[in-house]
């Protein structure tokens, strides 16, 4: 299977935050952000695999700063690493005050997806072919996170020490 460059599957989505997205303090609910993260990351994973994909895990959700009603949030997603059937998608959320143009990096996380064949079973995905130093750094870090997740899963299933 031929490898793919991370840029081939990149996905971007934007949404204006309205009162129904916020708590009584005017801050956007974390669940609203996570729903956008899952949607943009799913598009990214499906583009990479050219298959239906399902969410397996959401790792390391960092809520760095609150997002407020009236701000535009843009979600940027890219496949950082692809294993045999799974992919790690990195998502970055940028909040923008559309009146002033001020932008803030407010959230980041990693989402793992598995590609499915026509019968709903995991199926192979193309490998990632990093081409820049930044892509290689993301790939290497994602590979380490994947190794940790695999070891944690083995331990949780009673196969560890």
N, C-alpha and C positions, 0 to 999 in steps of 0.2 A: 504494500500500500504506500503510495507516494505521500510524503510529508507536506504539511501546509505551513505557510508563514502566519504568525499571529495576526497580522493586519488583515488577512483574508476573511476572518470571522468577526472582526471588531463590530460592536454594536453600540449605538448611542440613543438614549431616550431622554426627553425632557418633559417636565410637568410643572405647571404653576400651582403653588400650594394655596389652597382656599380654606375658608373657615372650617369646613367639614373634615379637614385633615388634621386639625389641631386640638390640643387639650385646652383647659380653661386659662392657661397662662399664655396661649398663643403660640406655643411650640408644637411643631409637627410631631405626631406620634411616631415612635420608632417602627411600629408595624407598617405604617404607610411607606416608610423608606425601605423596609425589608421587602415589601411587595414589589416595589419598583426594581429593587436589586434582583429579585428572582426573575422578573419578566425580562430585563435586559440581559441577564446572564443566560437565561434559557435560549433567547434568540442567538446569542453568541455561540453557545454549545451546539445548537441545531445547525447553524451555518457551518461550523467546523466539521461535525460528524456527517452532515447531510442525512441525518436520521432523527427520529423522535428521541428526545432525551428527558430523563427525569432527574429531579433534584435528589441528591443522596445526603448532602450535609452542607451546613453553612458554618464556616470557621471564622474565628477571630473578627467578630463584628466590632468595629471601633466607632463609637459615636463621639467625635472630637468636639463638636460645637452644636448648639441647637439650631434648628432651621425654623424660620418664622413664616406665618401667613403672609402671602404677597411675594414671597421669594420664588424664583424659578430654580428648580433643581434639575441638574443634568447628570445622568448616570452613564459612565463610560465603562465598557466591558471588553475584556480580551482574554483569550485562552492563554494561560501561562505554561501549562504542562498537559500532556496527554499520555496516559498509560495505555494499557491494552484495550479497555472498554470505557475508561473514565477520563474526565477532563477537569482540571482546576481552572475556574474562571475568576479572574481578579476584577473587582468592581470598585470604581472610585466615584464618589458623589461630590459634585461641586454645586454650591448654593450661590445664586446670584441675586443681588438687589437690582432689579431691572431699571429702577429710577436713577441709580448712581453708577451702575456698571460694576460695583464692587463684587468680587468673587472670592469665595472661601471654600477650601477643601474641608468638608464637614464629616464625611464618612468614608470608610473603606471596609471591604471584607472579601473573603474567598468563598466561592461556592463550588461544590463538586457535583458533577452530573455524570450519569451513565447513559450511553447510547443504547437504544433498543432496536432489535430486528423486527420483522413483520409479525412475529409470534409473541413479542413482548419480552424476549430474552436479551440479556446483554450481548452486544456485538462490537466488533473491533472498530476503533477510530483511527484516523490518520495521525501519525506522530507530528509533533510541533518541530519546526525548523527555525530556530532563532537566527536572525541575521545581524542584529546590532548588539552592542555590549549591554544595553539596557534589557533587551529581550533575553540575552543569555543569563543575566543576573536574575531576572524574574523566573526563568526556567529552572535555574539551579536552586533557588530558594523554594520554589514550588515542589521540586523533587524531594527536598529535605522534609517539607511539611507532609508530603505524601508518605514518605517512609515512616514518619512519626505516627501518622494516622493508621497505617497498616499495623505497626507494632502495638499501638493502643488497642486496636480491634482484636488482635490476637490475644492480648492480655485479658481484655474484657470477656472473651469467649473461653477463657481458661486454658489457653495454649501457651501463655507466658509463664514466667517463674513466680 
